[in-house]
Amino acid sequence: VTTNQMATWGDWNGGTVSFDRFIGETYAYAEGWNLHLVGGTDGNIYTMSESVFTDNTNVIRTLVRTGHITHGTNNRKRSSTLRLWIKRGIETDDASIIQVRWRDDYGPWSNWHSRSLGDLGTTRPFIDFKRMGVYRSRQYEILHADDSDFILVGMEELVEGLDR
């Protein structure tokens, strides 16, 4: 509510390429133990923590989808750089990646484009995607699906306005 954003939890089903119902049924904070507890639909009780990156051994898949971006004009524009501002954990290894895809003018989604989160210990907070094409309206999806600490802090795009 405070950030004016919405989030939905689900269980990623790679077989059907869809999100199924989240295993969590109930939630309680045990103040004396400083534990966040989630009661599962399977009858088990799970703990939730910032240092755990799996849901009952399944890697947590984080997907952010933007609204349609026009930069205040419906004229064509060229995107030269999409910069993601991230916070990665010290546990992140060079196998961890972030993926981005987009769709222009309400069309089909592009292929996924991947970048490494960097070698172990990397603290550089920016990841750039270059030469992003021409559009009037664009929507982005940002995906992280690795067993590693990751926070998307923000994103910005460098665009050049073109004639109508």
Secondary structure by P-SEA (a helix, b strand, c coil): ccccbbbbbbbbcccccccccccccbbbbccccccbbbbccccbbbbbcccccccccccbbbbbbbcccccccccbbbbcbbbbbbccccccccccbbbbbbcccccccccbbbbbcccccccccbbbbcccccccbbbbbbbbbccbbbbbcbbbbbbbbccc
